[in-house]
Amino acid sequence: MAIALATVACSASLTLISASNAAAADQGPRCVKVRKYFTKGHNRYVRLSNLCTQRTSCFTVVMPHQKDPRGRLPKGVTKDVRYATTSSPRALYVKNSPC
């Protein structure tokens, strides 16, 4: 009986490990980092940095009730990205997306 319980426990832990590895494989590297949100004139900007020095990264600026602007950052670059005007709502967050 103890052997059966040990077998069930081992198979359950292997299933959890393989499921978490599969979920991690679906996500790309998290290279894009938000440095700050700011307003300049009548436009809203977000300053983004690409922390990956080996590859270009893609991002999506998530905004409520609007089409989400997308873009690319070359490797190792910091860039100010204009995503809306001041009459639009502020971005909720910036999401890393596959290129």
N, CA, C and O atoms as CSV, one atom per row, in Angstrom:
chain,resi,resn,atom,element,x,y,z
A,1,MET,N,N,0.814,-1.185,0.000
A,1,MET,CA,C,0.000,0.000,0.000
A,1,MET,C,C,0.864,1.259,0.000
A,1,MET,O,O,0.541,2.233,-0.679
A,2,ALA,N,N,1.935,1.244,0.740
A,2,ALA,CA,C,2.830,2.404,0.790
A,2,ALA,C,C,3.472,2.654,-0.568
A,2,ALA,O,O,3.690,3.800,-0.959
A,3,ILE,N,N,3.772,1.577,-1.283
A,3,ILE,CA,C,4.376,1.722,-2.614
A,3,ILE,C,C,3.375,2.363,-3.574
A,3,ILE,O,O,3.760,3.191,-4.400
A,4,ALA,N,N,2.118,1.998,-3.480
A,4,ALA,CA,C,1.087,2.570,-4.350
A,4,ALA,C,C,0.922,4.056,-4.076
A,4,ALA,O,O,0.792,4.847,-5.010
A,5,LEU,N,N,0.927,4.445,-2.802
A,5,LEU,CA,C,0.799,5.859,-2.464
A,5,LEU,C,C,2.013,6.656,-2.934
A,5,LEU,O,O,1.870,7.787,-3.398
A,6,ALA,N,N,3.182,6.082,-2.820
A,6,ALA,CA,C,4.391,6.753,-3.288
A,6,ALA,C,C,4.360,6.935,-4.800
A,6,ALA,O,O,4.771,7.976,-5.313
A,7,THR,N,N,3.875,5.927,-5.509
A,7,THR,CA,C,3.773,6.012,-6.974
A,7,THR,C,C,2.801,7.109,-7.392
A,7,THR,O,O,3.089,7.876,-8.310
A,8,VAL,N,N,1.662,7.189,-6.730
A,8,VAL,CA,C,0.665,8.224,-7.040
A,8,VAL,C,C,1.232,9.607,-6.752
A,8,VAL,O,O,1.030,10.529,-7.542
A,9,ALA,N,N,1.931,9.767,-5.644
A,9,ALA,CA,C,2.505,11.066,-5.291
A,9,ALA,C,C,3.571,11.490,-6.295
A,9,ALA,O,O,3.631,12.660,-6.673
A,10,CYS,N,N,4.401,10.569,-6.725
A,10,CYS,CA,C,5.451,10.893,-7.711
A,10,CYS,C,C,4.852,11.259,-9.059
A,10,CYS,O,O,5.315,12.200,-9.703
A,11,SER,N,N,3.833,10.532,-9.495
A,11,SER,CA,C,3.231,10.840,-10.794
A,11,SER,C,C,2.517,12.185,-10.761
A,11,SER,O,O,2.517,12.912,-11.754
A,12,ALA,N,N,1.913,12.520,-9.632
A,12,ALA,CA,C,1.239,13.819,-9.513
A,12,ALA,C,C,2.246,14.955,-9.551
A,12,ALA,O,O,1.995,15.979,-10.186
A,13,SER,N,N,3.383,14.794,-8.881
A,13,SER,CA,C,4.387,15.859,-8.893
A,13,SER,C,C,5.009,16.001,-10.276
A,13,SER,O,O,5.311,17.119,-10.694
A,14,LEU,N,N,5.209,14.902,-10.996
A,14,LEU,CA,C,5.743,14.980,-12.365
A,14,LEU,C,C,4.760,15.667,-13.295
A,14,LEU,O,O,5.164,16.409,-14.189
A,15,THR,N,N,3.470,15.426,-13.090
A,15,THR,CA,C,2.446,16.086,-13.906
A,15,THR,C,C,2.478,17.589,-13.671
A,15,THR,O,O,2.392,18.359,-14.628
A,16,LEU,N,N,2.599,18.026,-12.419
A,16,LEU,CA,C,2.654,19.457,-12.119
A,16,LEU,C,C,3.896,20.097,-12.712
A,16,LEU,O,O,3.820,21.210,-13.232
A,17,ILE,N,N,5.018,19.435,-12.648
A,17,ILE,CA,C,6.267,19.983,-13.193
A,17,ILE,C,C,6.168,20.119,-14.700
A,17,ILE,O,O,6.569,21.143,-15.253
A,18,SER,N,N,5.640,19.104,-15.378
A,18,SER,CA,C,5.545,19.182,-16.839
A,18,SER,C,C,4.529,20.230,-17.274
A,18,SER,O,O,4.716,20.880,-18.303
A,19,ALA,N,N,3.445,20.405,-16.500
A,19,ALA,CA,C,2.452,21.433,-16.827
A,19,ALA,C,C,3.040,22.829,-16.659
A,19,ALA,O,O,2.786,23.706,-17.485
A,20,SER,N,N,3.823,23.049,-15.601
A,20,SER,CA,C,4.413,24.376,-15.406
A,20,SER,C,C,5.478,24.653,-16.455
A,20,SER,O,O,5.629,25.802,-16.872
A,21,ASN,N,N,6.220,23.649,-16.894
A,21,ASN,CA,C,7.201,23.837,-17.965
A,21,ASN,C,C,6.513,24.164,-19.281
A,21,ASN,O,O,7.010,24.990,-20.047
A,22,ALA,N,N,5.383,23.533,-19.554
A,22,ALA,CA,C,4.643,23.823,-20.785
A,22,ALA,C,C,4.098,25.240,-20.757
A,22,ALA,O,O,4.127,25.929,-21.777
A,23,ALA,N,N,3.604,25.688,-19.612
A,23,ALA,CA,C,3.091,27.056,-19.501
A,23,ALA,C,C,4.221,28.060,-19.673
A,23,ALA,O,O,4.025,29.103,-20.298
A,24,ALA,N,N,5.390,27.770,-19.137
A,24,ALA,CA,C,6.528,28.683,-19.275
A,24,ALA,C,C,7.026,28.721,-20.708
A,24,ALA,O,O,7.536,29.748,-21.155
A,25,ALA,N,N,6.890,27.626,-21.432
A,25,ALA,CA,C,7.353,27.590,-22.820
A,25,ALA,C,C,6.469,28.456,-23.717
A,25,ALA,O,O,6.938,28.960,-24.737
A,26,ASP,N,N,5.191,28.639,-23.352
A,26,ASP,CA,C,4.281,29.455,-24.157
A,26,ASP,C,C,4.618,30.935,-24.066
A,26,ASP,O,O,4.321,31.685,-24.996
A,27,GLN,N,N,5.224,31.374,-22.982
A,27,GLN,CA,C,5.535,32.782,-22.788
A,27,GLN,C,C,6.919,33.084,-23.359
A,27,GLN,O,O,7.853,32.293,-23.231
A,28,GLY,N,N,7.021,34.245,-23.990
A,28,GLY,CA,C,8.323,34.684,-24.461
A,28,GLY,C,C,9.092,35.321,-23.332
A,28,GLY,O,O,8.554,35.493,-22.238
A,29,PRO,N,N,10.342,35.675,-23.573
A,29,PRO,CA,C,11.113,36.337,-22.526
A,29,PRO,C,C,10.510,37.699,-22.177
A,29,PRO,O,O,9.951,38.375,-23.041
A,30,ARG,N,N,10.620,38.085,-20.950
A,30,ARG,CA,C,10.081,39.363,-20.490
A,30,ARG,C,C,11.161,40.424,-20.585
A,30,ARG,O,O,11.843,40.730,-19.607
A,31,CYS,N,N,11.303,40.974,-21.770
A,31,CYS,CA,C,12.393,41.911,-22.027
A,31,CYS,C,C,11.982,43.370,-21.878
A,31,CYS,O,O,12.804,44.198,-21.486
A,32,VAL,N,N,10.734,43.703,-22.179
A,32,VAL,CA,C,10.293,45.097,-22.166
A,32,VAL,C,C,9.961,45.510,-20.739
A,32,VAL,O,O,9.175,44.849,-20.061
A,33,LYS,N,N,10.560,46.604,-20.289
A,33,LYS,CA,C,10.327,47.119,-18.933
A,33,LYS,C,C,9.860,48.563,-19.031
A,33,LYS,O,O,10.430,49.358,-19.778
A,34,VAL,N,N,8.823,48.895,-18.276
A,34,VAL,CA,C,8.306,50.271,-18.228
A,34,VAL,C,C,9.187,51.078,-17.285
A,34,VAL,O,O,9.384,50.706,-16.128
A,35,ARG,N,N,9.715,52.184,-17.794
A,35,ARG,CA,C,10.508,53.092,-16.952
A,35,ARG,C,C,9.632,54.154,-16.322
A,35,ARG,O,O,9.770,54.448,-15.135
A,36,LYS,N,N,8.714,54.745,-17.117
A,36,LYS,CA,C,7.773,55.716,-16.547
A,36,LYS,C,C,6.692,56.059,-17.558
A,36,LYS,O,O,6.877,55.913,-18.766
A,37,TYR,N,N,5.549,56.523,-17.035
A,37,TYR,CA,C,4.457,57.070,-17.834
A,37,TYR,C,C,4.535,58.583,-17.680
A,37,TYR,O,O,4.792,59.084,-16.585
A,38,PHE,N,N,4.311,59.323,-18.781
A,38,PHE,CA,C,4.321,60.776,-18.671
A,38,PHE,C,C,3.493,61.401,-19.782
A,38,PHE,O,O,3.162,60.758,-20.779
A,39,THR,N,N,3.164,62.696,-19.578
A,39,THR,CA,C,2.400,63.470,-20.546
A,39,THR,C,C,3.284,64.601,-21.043
A,39,THR,O,O,3.979,65.254,-20.264
A,40,LYS,N,N,3.249,64.823,-22.354
A,40,LYS,CA,C,4.051,65.890,-22.966
A,40,LYS,C,C,3.136,66.593,-23.964
A,40,LYS,O,O,2.716,66.002,-24.959
A,41,GLY,N,N,2.834,67.861,-23.690
A,41,GLY,CA,C,1.868,68.563,-24.539
A,41,GLY,C,C,0.496,67.945,-24.341
A,41,GLY,O,O,0.010,67.849,-23.214
A,42,HIS,N,N,-0.132,67.525,-25.434
A,42,HIS,CA,C,-1.446,66.871,-25.359
A,42,HIS,C,C,-1.351,65.388,-25.656
A,42,HIS,O,O,-2.350,64.772,-26.026
A,43,ASN,N,N,-0.175,64.800,-25.504
A,43,ASN,CA,C,0.021,63.377,-25.798
A,43,ASN,C,C,0.491,62.621,-24.564
A,43,ASN,O,O,1.178,63.170,-23.703
A,44,ARG,N,N,0.106,61.343,-24.495
A,44,ARG,CA,C,0.551,60.450,-23.423
A,44,ARG,C,C,1.672,59.555,-23.961
A,44,ARG,O,O,1.589,59.031,-25.072
A,45,TYR,N,N,2.714,59.395,-23.153
A,45,TYR,CA,C,3.868,58.586,-23.533
A,45,TYR,C,C,4.172,57.577,-22.441
A,45,TYR,O,O,3.791,57.747,-21.283
A,46,VAL,N,N,4.868,56.523,-22.842
A,46,VAL,CA,C,5.432,55.569,-21.898
A,46,VAL,C,C,6.889,55.342,-22.321
A,46,VAL,O,O,7.173,55.117,-23.497
A,47,ARG,N,N,7.795,55.403,-21.360
A,47,ARG,CA,C,9.209,55.169,-21.651
A,47,ARG,C,C,9.495,53.690,-21.398
A,47,ARG,O,O,9.344,53.196,-20.280
A,48,LEU,N,N,9.912,52.988,-22.463
A,48,LEU,CA,C,10.158,51.551,-22.402
A,48,LEU,C,C,11.623,51.256,-22.651
A,48,LEU,O,O,12.287,51.930,-23.439
A,49,SER,N,N,12.116,50.235,-21.965
A,49,SER,CA,C,13.486,49.765,-22.181
A,49,SER,C,C,13.440,48.297,-22.564
A,49,SER,O,O,12.637,47.529,-22.034
A,50,ASN,N,N,14.314,47.913,-23.492
A,50,ASN,CA,C,14.474,46.510,-23.848
A,50,ASN,C,C,15.654,45.983,-23.051
A,50,ASN,O,O,16.797,46.364,-23.306
A,51,LEU,N,N,15.387,45.113,-22.090
A,51,LEU,CA,C,16.435,44.571,-21.239
A,51,LEU,C,C,17.205,43.442,-21.906
A,51,LEU,O,O,18.291,43.087,-21.448
A,52,CYS,N,N,16.668,42.872,-22.974
A,52,CYS,CA,C,17.363,41.796,-23.683
A,52,CYS,C,C,18.376,42.410,-24.647
A,52,CYS,O,O,18.020,43.229,-25.495
A,53,THR,N,N,19.622,42.015,-24.514
A,53,THR,CA,C,20.668,42.570,-25.373
A,53,THR,C,C,20.894,41.724,-26.616
A,53,THR,O,O,21.690,42.094,-27.479
A,54,GLN,N,N,20.203,40.588,-26.720
A,54,GLN,CA,C,20.423,39.684,-27.844
A,54,GLN,C,C,19.295,39.667,-28.866
A,54,GLN,O,O,19.462,39.111,-29.952
A,55,ARG,N,N,18.139,40.269,-28.541
A,55,ARG,CA,C,17.005,40.140,-29.455
A,55,ARG,C,C,16.094,41.354,-29.408
A,55,ARG,O,O,16.068,42.097,-28.427
A,56,THR,N,N,15.349,41.538,-30.488
A,56,THR,CA,C,14.309,42.560,-30.554
A,56,THR,C,C,13.100,42.067,-29.768
A,56,THR,O,O,12.774,40.882,-29.819
A,57,SER,N,N,12.436,42.953,-29.047
A,57,SER,CA,C,11.275,42.591,-28.235
A,57,SER,C,C,10.034,43.299,-28.757
A,57,SER,O,O,10.118,44.391,-29.319
A,58,CYS,N,N,8.899,42.674,-28.569
A,58,CYS,CA,C,7.619,43.257,-28.972
A,58,CYS,C,C,6.776,43.517,-27.728
A,58,CYS,O,O,6.912,42.828,-26.717
A,59,PHE,N,N,5.902,44.519,-27.817
A,59,PHE,CA,C,5.082,44.908,-26.672
A,59,PHE,C,C,3.706,45.342,-27.135
A,59,PHE,O,O,3.489,45.652,-28.307
A,60,THR,N,N,2.778,45.357,-26.183
A,60,THR,CA,C,1.423,45.861,-26.387
A,60,THR,C,C,1.084,46.766,-25.214
A,60,THR,O,O,1.213,46.358,-24.060
A,61,VAL,N,N,0.651,47.991,-25.495
A,61,VAL,CA,C,0.213,48.919,-24.452
A,61,VAL,C,C,-1.283,48.681,-24.263
A,61,VAL,O,O,-2.072,48.959,-25.166
A,62,VAL,N,N,-1.679,48.171,-23.098
A,62,VAL,CA,C,-3.071,47.808,-22.841
A,62,VAL,C,C,-3.814,49.019,-22.288
A,62,VAL,O,O,-3.441,49.595,-21.266
A,63,MET,N,N,-4.902,49.392,-23.014
A,63,MET,CA,C,-5.709,50.562,-22.642
A,63,MET,C,C,-7.167,50.156,-22.537
A,63,MET,O,O,-7.620,49.303,-23.300
A,64,PRO,N,N,-7.918,50.748,-21.605
A,64,PRO,CA,C,-9.336,50.398,-21.483
A,64,PRO,C,C,-10.165,50.977,-22.630
A,64,PRO,O,O,-10.021,52.146,-22.988
A,65,HIS,N,N,-11.026,50.147,-23.193
A,65,HIS,CA,C,-12.014,50.562,-24.200
A,65,HIS,C,C,-11.388,51.153,-25.462
A,65,HIS,O,O,-12.028,51.957,-26.139
A,66,GLN,N,N,-10.166,50.778,-25.790
A,66,GLN,CA,C,-9.504,51.294,-26.993
A,66,GLN,C,C,-8.713,50.170,-27.641
A,66,GLN,O,O,-8.442,49.143,-27.019
A,67,LYS,N,N,-8.349,50.377,-28.887
A,67,LYS,CA,C,-7.464,49.423,-29.545
A,67,LYS,C,C,-6.074,49.552,-28.906
A,67,LYS,O,O,-5.586,50.664,-28.701
A,68,ASP,N,N,-5.450,48.433,-28.597
A,68,ASP,CA,C,-4.159,48.436,-27.912
A,68,ASP,C,C,-3.021,48.660,-28.901
A,68,ASP,O,O,-2.833,47.855,-29.814
A,69,PRO,N,N,-2.252,49.750,-28.735
A,69,PRO,CA,C,-1.106,49.978,-29.617
A,69,PRO,C,C,-0.026,48.921,-29.401
A,69,PRO,O,O,0.214,48.491,-28.272
A,70,ARG,N,N,0.618,48.511,-30.479
A,70,ARG,CA,C,1.681,47.509,-30.432
A,70,ARG,C,C,2.948,48.101,-31.016
A,70,ARG,O,O,2.904,49.096,-31.739
A,71,GLY,N,N,4.068,47.491,-30.702
A,71,GLY,CA,C,5.320,47.982,-31.246
A,71,GLY,C,C,6.467,47.026,-31.006
A,71,GLY,O,O,6.307,45.974,-30.387
A,72,ARG,N,N,7.636,47.415,-31.510
A,72,ARG,CA,C,8.859,46.630,-31.368
A,72,ARG,C,C,9.960,47.521,-30.814
A,72,ARG,O,O,10.011,48.716,-31.103
A,73,LEU,N,N,10.829,46.935,-30.023
A,73,LEU,CA,C,12.000,47.634,-29.504
A,73,LEU,C,C,13.244,46.870,-29.932
A,73,LEU,O,O,13.369,45.680,-29.644
A,74,PRO,N,N,14.168,47.543,-30.616
A,74,PRO,CA,C,15.429,46.872,-30.952
A,74,PRO,C,C,16.195,46.505,-29.684
A,74,PRO,O,O,15.911,47.031,-28.608
A,75,LYS,N,N,17.152,45.617,-29.812
A,75,LYS,CA,C,17.870,45.118,-28.628
A,75,LYS,C,C,18.629,46.224,-27.911
A,75,LYS,O,O,19.338,47.016,-28.531
A,76,GLY,N,N,18.466,46.263,-26.584
A,76,GLY,CA,C,19.184,47.186,-25.726
A,76,GLY,C,C,18.821,48.650,-25.849
A,76,GLY,O,O,19.651,49.501,-25.528
A,77,VAL,N,N,17.616,48.986,-26.300
A,77,VAL,CA,C,17.223,50.377,-26.565
A,77,VAL,C,C,16.196,50.850,-25.539
A,77,VAL,O,O,15.377,50.059,-25.069
A,78,THR,N,N,16.235,52.136,-25.190
A,78,THR,CA,C,15.188,52.796,-24.409
A,78,THR,C,C,14.510,53.797,-25.323
A,78,THR,O,O,15.175,54.558,-26.025
A,79,LYS,N,N,13.169,53.796,-25.313
A,79,LYS,CA,C,12.427,54.609,-26.286
A,79,LYS,C,C,11.161,55.160,-25.637
A,79,LYS,O,O,10.521,54.477,-24.838
A,80,ASP,N,N,10.798,56.408,-25.985
A,80,ASP,CA,C,9.530,57.000,-25.570
A,80,ASP,C,C,8.492,56.676,-26.639
A,80,ASP,O,O,8.658,57.028,-27.806
A,81,VAL,N,N,7.416,55.999,-26.227
A,81,VAL,CA,C,6.383,55.563,-27.163
A,81,VAL,C,C,5.120,56.364,-26.892
A,81,VAL,O,O,4.607,56.355,-25.773
A,82,ARG,N,N,4.612,57.063,-27.918
A,82,ARG,CA,C,3.352,57.798,-27.789
A,82,ARG,C,C,2.221,56.815,-28.023
A,82,ARG,O,O,2.198,56.121,-29.040
A,83,TYR,N,N,1.276,56.749,-27.083
A,83,TYR,CA,C,0.199,55.770,-27.222
A,83,TYR,C,C,-1.188,56.381,-27.248
A,83,TYR,O,O,-2.133,55.687,-27.623
A,84,ALA,N,N,-1.367,57.646,-26.869
A,84,ALA,CA,C,-2.698,58.259,-26.876
A,84,ALA,C,C,-2.587,59.757,-26.668
A,84,ALA,O,O,-1.500,60.297,-26.463
A,85,THR,N,N,-3.739,60.419,-26.724
A,85,THR,CA,C,-3.803,61.836,-26.389
A,85,THR,C,C,-4.291,61.968,-24.948
A,85,THR,O,O,-4.723,60.986,-24.344
A,86,THR,N,N,-4.224,63.169,-24.404
A,86,THR,CA,C,-4.623,63.373,-23.013
A,86,THR,C,C,-6.131,63.212,-22.814
A,86,THR,O,O,-6.580,63.024,-21.683
A,87,SER,N,N,-6.915,63.281,-23.880
A,87,SER,CA,C,-8.360,63.059,-23.740
A,87,SER,C,C,-8.687,61.578,-23.592
A,87,SER,O,O,-9.797,61.238,-23.181
A,88,SER,N,N,-7.757,60.696,-23.913
A,88,SER,CA,C,-7.955,59.248,-23.770
A,88,SER,C,C,-7.510,58.812,-22.378
A,88,SER,O,O,-6.732,59.506,-21.723
A,89,PRO,N,N,-8.009,57.653,-21.926
A,89,PRO,CA,C,-7.579,57.169,-20.609
A,89,PRO,C,C,-6.113,56.727,-20.618
A,89,PRO,O,O,-5.543,56.417,-21.665
A,90,ARG,N,N,-5.532,56.708,-19.439
A,90,ARG,CA,C,-4.136,56.289,-19.267
A,90,ARG,C,C,-4.031,54.782,-19.475
A,90,ARG,O,O,-4.986,54.046,-19.224
A,91,ALA,N,N,-2.887,54.335,-19.926
A,91,ALA,CA,C,-2.656,52.912,-20.137
A,91,ALA,C,C,-2.710,52.162,-18.813
A,91,ALA,O,O,-2.282,52.677,-17.780
A,92,LEU,N,N,-3.236,50.948,-18.848
A,92,LEU,CA,C,-3.290,50.114,-17.655
A,92,LEU,C,C,-1.933,49.488,-17.357
A,92,LEU,O,O,-1.449,49.530,-16.227
A,93,TYR,N,N,-1.329,48.905,-18.392
A,93,TYR,CA,C,-0.015,48.284,-18.262
A,93,TYR,C,C,0.550,48.003,-19.639
A,93,TYR,O,O,-0.141,48.161,-20.646
A,94,VAL,N,N,1.801,47.588,-19.684
A,94,VAL,CA,C,2.469,47.205,-20.933
A,94,VAL,C,C,2.769,45.725,-20.841
A,94,VAL,O,O,3.348,45.253,-19.862
A,95,LYS,N,N,2.366,44.989,-21.880
A,95,LYS,CA,C,2.485,43.545,-21.893
A,95,LYS,C,C,3.540,43.118,-22.920
A,95,LYS,O,O,3.547,43.630,-24.040
A,96,ASN,N,N,4.423,42.197,-22.559
A,96,ASN,CA,C,5.341,41.602,-23.514
A,96,ASN,C,C,4.546,40.696,-24.431
A,96,ASN,O,O,3.679,39.955,-23.969
A,97,SER,N,N,4.829,40.743,-25.724
A,97,SER,CA,C,4.097,39.896,-26.662
A,97,SER,C,C,5.086,39.251,-27.618
A,97,SER,O,O,6.173,39.783,-27.843
A,98,PRO,N,N,4.714,38.102,-28.184
A,98,PRO,CA,C,5.631,37.441,-29.128
A,98,PRO,C,C,5.733,38.231,-30.424
A,98,PRO,O,O,4.755,38.833,-30.865
A,99,CYS,N,N,6.886,38.230,-31.021
A,99,CYS,CA,C,7.109,38.984,-32.269
A,99,CYS,C,C,6.644,38.184,-33.492
A,99,CYS,O,O,6.755,38.663,-34.621
